[in-house]
Amino acid sequence: MAKFVLAGRADCPYYAKAELLADYLQKNLPDFLIHKITQHPDNWEKWLQKICEENGWKHKRSPIIWRELLDRGGKGLLLGGFNEFLEHAQHYYNITSDMVTAEMRQIAEENLQTHIEVEQEEEELKSLISPLHVWINRATGHICYHLIPLLANGEIFGAETEVSLHLLDRSHCEGVLQGILMEAEDMAFPLLRGVSLHTALKGAFLQADVIILLDDILQEAIPTLEDCIRQVTRQCEVYGPLIAKNAKSDVKIVVMGRTFSNLKALMLMMNAPSLNPRNIVTLAMLECEAKAMLARKLKMHSAGIKNLIIWGNVSGSSFIDLSHTELYGYDGAIWGPPDFFRPLLDVLFDREWLHSEFVASLSSLSSWGHHCLGMAPAHVIATVLRYWYQDSPPKEMVSLGVISEGQFELPEGIVFSMPVRFQNGRWEAFTEIEISKKNQEYLQILARDLIREKEVALGEVDELYPRRRVPRWAMKEEVIESTSREELEISSTAQVTWEEPSTEVPEELPDELKESESPEEENFEEPTDVPEVSSDHEINLSNLE
């Protein structure tokens, strides 16, 4: 009994013709067996070269057919390509094929589609067998401690997906890592395949499916913001090629921190060009803080506040847009079904509170910058990953720092926080929302600041803020006269603007600015701290029509 092996490119018409002939022979001849192998067009050349080298053959076209003598063993005997197989069938079995070219091409297209579907099914089966590899750096921090149970409980990646956690930190943190390892094992999560510890970059991010980059240690004291940017750049020059080399090609990377997070994500993209830049994102912690403050003010659950948008730099100058914010489950005079909502600006009339307490609290970043114990950031990371793997709720916006591709008339090539949705494992921007001309000007200002950070990182300019980009129409005269250049560079400002219901269109932009003092930049002695970046939070309260 002889066994023939028929291998070819999935979209090859001659493979399709040889396949049908081989099926006919196998059906009608009891001693004729055929084994078929298809390869994706992108992998065919590499696969063919490898199989020829292993057997000492010379063949360059699709298909390739060889004969394996099952009763004797040994390597296969090369028959050749389509023409040789056709001659063999006609000579030995007096059978040939009269398939026309159009039919060959149609079957070739069907073969390719079937091959792709089979590959996807195999990947799904492998994912059930192989665990999802999740790497977390700075694993001894508070965020990682709260994040581990969320990653292992099955709610993020699915109830049937096992997870293998890899914790990365500095060598002198090995004792703390051992303690975290023992606690994770004590919890005995059914889906937690294993936990490994790493204190060296060699072998880091190996086979990673997900990488979570938390704030790293740059150095004990960083004199200026420019020096901090250069440290972030050097760090990404190490991490980027390492991730591209060791991680999977479709790895998803989440950047979380309070120091140049947008820039860090961008530098990773530039230093790992083989990775998909859309798979590198940074998270806006400010969104949760703003929702929590509004919920306390309105005496409702913060989960009922949807579509609050953070534009710009998630760890610096940002623009908080409340014009699309919706309230679900608000205890007001009007009630409705679970999907009933009321616009925030139709319910919250205390503009003075928005001017003062709301703005000042967000500008100081008190909960994230100084009193964060990791619970809230861990929840934000877990939520975004869950949406990424299982889709976000319909019509719900998520503020995410992503690569700009020209959405909302923004310049390309920067990481900018914008509203997105998740579908089928990919994010897409909410480009259908309307943005006024005034708000578009705000976004362009924020974009110029991010471009400036990029220029400092690439060494194109030396100074981050040679002149603060605050439009003069937005500042009171006395503020301009009394504020020095240095104060403008590091101050934390919050601009509040809104349009009251009116039939007239204002000719000029409003003339309001509130300045909240911010402590001067410090050189931290604790090795786990990094210098803070100025946070300019602009709140848009434009009434919905």
N, C-alpha and C positions, 0 to 999 in steps of 0.2 A: 504494500500500500504506500502510495506517495502523497505527500502533502505539499501543495503549492501555497506560497505566501505572496499575496498581492498587496503592494504598498504604493501609495501615491498621494499627491496633493489633493486636498478635499474638493477643490474647485476645478480639477483637471477633467476635461471632456473625455480624454483617452482612458483615464482611469475608470470613468463611468461606463464606457463601452466594454472594457476588459472585465469590469465587475459583473455586468449582466451576462457576459459569455461564461464566466467562471461559475456563476450561480446555476446556469443551465446545465453545465457539465456535472456539477456536484449533484444536481437533482436527478440526472438521468444515468450517471455512472456510479456504481456502488463503491468502487475503489478510488474515487477521485475526491479529495478533500481540499478545501480552500480556506485560508485564514487571511482576513483582510485587515489592513492597517491604513488609517488615514491620518494625515498631518495637516495642521493649519497652514495656509500659504506662507505666513510669516516664519514658521518653524521648519518648513520643508527642506530648504537648502542645508541647514545645519544638521538636521536629522539624517539626511541622505549621505552627507560627508562622513558622519560618524559611523553609520552602518557599513559603508564601503571600506573605511579604514579598518574596522574590526574583522572584516572577511577578506580583505585583499582584493576587492572588486574595483572596477572602473565603470561608473555609470553616472550620467549627469541629468537625466530627464525623468519626468513623471509619466507613467508609473514605472516601478521596478518590480520584477517578478523573479523569484528563485524557488528552487525545489529542495525540500528537506526529505531525506530518506529515513523514514521512521524506524525501519527494521534494522538499519545498520548504525545509525547515529552519525556523528561527525558534522562538519559545517555544511551549510547549504550549497547547492550548485546553482550558480547564477544562470537564469534563462535569458534575461534581457529586459526589453521594454515591451510596449504594446504590440509592435509588429512581430517580434519574436514569439510572443504568446499566441498571437493569431495564427502564425505559421505552424506552431506546435499543435494547436487544436485541430487545424485542418489536416495536418500530416498524419497524426496518430488517431484522431477520432472522426475525421471527415466532417467536421462541424466548423462553421464560420459565422460571422456576424455581419448583418447588413443594415445596422443602425445608421440613420441619417445624422448629419451634423447638428441640425436644430434640436433633435431629441437628445443628443449627447450633451449639448450645452444646458438644456433644461434640467437634465438629471444631475449635471455637475453643480448647478446652483442649489438644487435640493440637498445634495450631499454636503455641501458647505454649511448650509443652515442646520442640518442634522448634526454635523460634527460640532458646531458651536453649542448646540443644546446639550449634547452628550457631555462636553467639557464642563459646562455649567453644572450639570447634575453631579459629575464627579467631584467638582470643587465643593459642592454642598455636602456631599457624603464625607469628604475629607475633613471638612470643618466640624462635622459631628464627632470625628475620631480624634483629630488633632486639636489641642486647646488653642485658644486665642492668646497670643503672647502680648502682654501689656507691660511696657517699661515706664518707670516713673523715676525721674531724677530728683535730687534733694529729698530723698525718701524719709529722712528723719524729721522733716518739718510737720507742723500741725495739719496741713492740708492733706498730706498723704495718709496720715493716721486716720483721719475721718473718711478718706476716699476708699480705702481698702474694702470695708464692708459693703459699700455701694457697688463696687466693681464685681464683687464675688457673689452677690445675692441673686443674680439671674435677671434682674429687671432692666439692665442696660443692654446687654448683648443677646438676650433671649433665654428662655427657661431651659433650653437644651444645649447651650453653648458653654463648654468648660473654659476656664480662664487660668492661665499661668502668669503669675506676677513676677516681675523682675525689678528689684529695688536697687537703685544706684545712688551712692553718696560717697563722701570723702573717706579716706582710710581711717581717720581717727574717730569716725562715727560708727565703726563696726560693732561696738558693744550695743549701741542703741538699735542698730539694725537687727541684731540677734534677738533683742527683746521684742521688736515688732514681728519678727518671724515666728517666735513662739506664740505670741498672742493670736496671730492669723491662723496658725495651725490649731490652736485651742478652740477656735470658733467652729471648726469642722464644717465649713460650707460644702455642700455636695458638689457644687460646680467649680470649686477651687482645686485645680489639678496639682498645683505646687507653688511654692514661693522660693525664689533664689535671691541671694545677696551679691552685690557687686561693688567693689571699691576701686576698680581700675577701669580706665577707658578701653583697654584692650578687650575686645569681644563684646563691648557694650552695644546695645540695640540689635543684637543678633536675632534674625527672623522676626523682628517686631511687626505686629499688626497695628498696634496703637502705641504712640509715645506721648507721654504727658510731661512737658517741661515746666517745672516750677521755678521760682526765683533761685538763681544760682549765686554762689559766693564769688564775687569779683575780686575784691581785695579789702583789707581792713579799713582803709581810708582812701576815698576818692575825692580829690580836691574840687573838681568842677564837673558839670554835666557833660562837657565835651569829653573829659577823661572817662566818664562812665559809658558814653556811647562807644568809645574806642575799645573799652573792655568788653562790651557786649559784642562788638564786631569780631574781636579776636576769639571770643568764645564760640561764635557761630562758625568761624573759619575752621574750628576743630570739630564741632558737632556736625556741621553740614556734610562734609565728605564721609565722616564715620557712619552717619545714618544712611547715606546713599549707598555705601558699600555693604553694610551689614543688614539693614532692615529690608523688608519686602518692598517691592516696587510700588505697591498701592497702599503703603503705610499711611495712617492718619495721625497727624501731629497736632496736639493742642498745646498752645503756649499760654501760660497763666502767670501773672505777676503784676507788680506795681511799678516796674521800672522799664520803660521803653519796650513794652510788649509788642507793639506794632512793628517797631524797627527790628526786634529780634526775629519775628516771623518772616519779615522781608529778607533779612540777611541769611536765614536758613534756606529760603528759596534760591537766593543767588549763589550760595555755596553748595547747593545740592540740585543742580539743574536737571538731573535725571528724574527727580521726583515731580509728581503732579503738583503745581503750586496751589491748586484748589483744595488740596488735602492738608494744607497747613493753615491753621486758623488761630486766632487769639480771642479771648473771652472778655466781655464787658462786665466787670463786677459791679459797676455803678448802677446797672439796670435793677439789680435786686435791692440795692440800698434805696433807690428812688421809689420803687414799688412799696417797700416796707414803710417808708415815711408817709407816703400817700395813704396807705392802709390804716396806719395809726391815726392819721388826721380824720379819715372818713369812718373810722370804727368798723372796718370790714376786714375780711381775710385777704392777705396780699396775693393769694393764688387767683383771686377773682379779677385782678388788674392785668389786662392784656394789652399788647401792642404799644408799649412804651419804647420809644426808639432812642438809641444812643448813636450819634454820628461822630466820626472822627477818630481821635486817639483814645483808646480805652484806658491808658495809663497817663494821659496828659490832657491837652486841650480837647474838650468834647462838647457836643451840642445836644442837649436833652430836648427831645421833641415830644410834646404831650398832645399834639393836635389830632393824633389818631388813636389815643389811648381810650380803651373801653372798660367798663365796669360790669362784671357779672356777679349776680347774687348780692347786689347792693341793697341794704335795708332802707329803702326810701318809700315815697308815696306811691310809686308805680312799680308793680311787680309783673312778672311774666314767667314763661317756661324757662328751663335751664339755659337755652341758647339766647334768651333775651338779655340785652345789654343796654347800658346808657353811656353816652359819651362823657368822659371825665369832666370836660369843661362846662357841661350842662349841669353838673352837680356841685362842683367845687367853685364857690364864688369868693373865697377869701384870698383875694389877690395879694393882700398885704403879707399874709403868711407865706405865700409863694415867693414874694420879694425877699423876705427876711430869713425866717427859720429854715425853710426848705433849701434855699440857695446856700446859706451859710454852712449848713450841715453837709451838703454834698460837696461844697468846695473844700472843706477841711478833710474830707475822706476819713473821718475819725474811726469808723468801724473797721474799714479795710486796712488803713495805713498804720494804725497804732494799736488797736484792740482786737485784731482778728486772731481768732484761735483756730481757724481752719474749717469750721463747719459750713459756713455759707459758701466759700469758694469751692469746697468739695461738692456741694450740692449743684452749683452752677456747672462744673465739669461733667458731673454725672448726667445732668439734664441734657446738655448739648450732645454728649455721646449717645444717649438713648434716642434722641431725635435723629442723629446721624445714621444709626443702625435700624431704627424702627419708624422713621418719618415723624415729622412734627404735626401737631393737630391742624386740621384744615383752617385756613384763614388766620392762623396765629403767626405773628412776626417774632423773630428772634434776632436780637442785636448781636452781630458777630463781626470781628475784625477779619476781613478776607481780602484777597488780592483784587485790586480795582482793575476792571476790564472796560472802563468807559461808562459804567452805569452812573446814572444821575449826573451826567456831564462831568464826572470827576476825571482827573488825569490818570492815565494808566501807569502801572509800575509802582504803586504804593499800597500798603495794607491799610485799609480804611474800614472803620466800623459802620455797618449799614444794616437795614432790616433784611433778613433772609428767611427762607423756608427750606425744609429738608424733604426730599422726595427720592425714593429709590437709591439711597446711599449717597446722594449728591445734594449740595445746596444751590439755591438759585435766588437772586436778589428780587425783592418785592418792587420791581420797577413800575408796577401799575399805580403806585401811590403818587399823588400830585405834590409837587414842591413849588412853593411860591418863589418869585424872583428874589425877595429879601432873604429867604432861607437858603437859596442857592448861593448867594453871596457869602453867607456864613460858612457853607461847606467848602467854598473855594479858599477861604482864609485858613480853615483847618487843614486843607490839603497842602497849602503852601508851607505850613509848619512841618508837616510830615515829610515833604520834599526836602526841607532844610535839614531835618534829622538824617535823611538818607545821604545828603551831600556831605555832612560832617563825617558820617560813617565811612564814606568812600574817599575821604581826604580831599574833596573838591573845595571845601571851605573850612576855615579854622574855628569860627565862632558860631554857636547855635542861635543866639538871639542878639545880633548886632543892633537891632531896633525892633521893639515889640510891635507885632502887627495887630494893634487894636485900632479900629477905625475911629477917626476923630469925632465923627457924628455920634458915636456911641458913648463918648466920655464927657462928663461934665467939665466945664472949664477949670474949676478949682482942682479937680483931680489931676488934670494934665499939668497944671502949674506946680502942684505940690508933690508930684511923684517923680523921683529920680529915675534915671535909666536903669540902674541896678535893681531898684525895687520893681520896676516893670518886668524885668527879666525873670524874677523868681516869685513874683506875687501870685496869689490865687484869686482870680476874679470870677465873678458870676454875673452874666448879663441876663436880664429878664425883659422880654418884649412880648406884647400880645396886641391883638386888634379887637376892639370892642365891636359888637354888632352895629353896623352903620351902612347906609346906602351910599355914602361917599367913599371914594378911594383916596387914602392919604397920599399927599404929594411927596412927603419926606418920611424917612425912617424915624422911629421914635428915638428920643434923646435920653435914654435911661442907662445908668450903670451903677452898680453897687460894688464897692471895693472892700473885700475882707482881708485883713492882715494875715500874713503867713510867716512863720518863723524863717529866719535866714537858713540857708543850706548848711547842714552840719556834716562834720566828719565823724562817722559813727565808729566807735571802738569795738562794738560787738561784731564778731566776724560774720554773723548771720544777717546783718542789716546792710542795706544799700541806700544811697541817697535818694530822696524823694524828688519827683519831677513835678513841676508846676502843673496844676490842674485847673484849667479854665473851663468851667461848665456853663454853657449857655442854655437857657430854658425857653423853649418856644411854646407859647400858650395861645396860639392862633385859634379862634373859635371855629368850630365846624359849622358849615352851612346846613 
